[in-house]
């Protein structure tokens, strides 16, 4: 009977250690998330926090970045394109001389 009690006590200690380890990981993740939210100026604790406004702003910023990226990709193409001019060799067009 005493060995059963010792075994149960050992099992409880093991379970509590596992819970403690998990809670450290959970606390670390929670701190990471909270730091990221603060950095992005998202304050979930506020009474009138509006998730939809945060999502709209995020969408607007993303669309603006995509538009700027597309514009920057198109800009060099327009600078390099020049009208085609025939080659002139010894005063004759297309390399043929008269």
Secondary structure, 3 states (H helix, E strand, C coil): CHHHHHHHHHHHHHHHHHHHHHHHHHHHHHHHHHHHHHHCCCCCCCCCCCHHHHHHHHHHHHHHHHHHHHHHHHHHHHHHCCCCCCCEECCEECCCCC
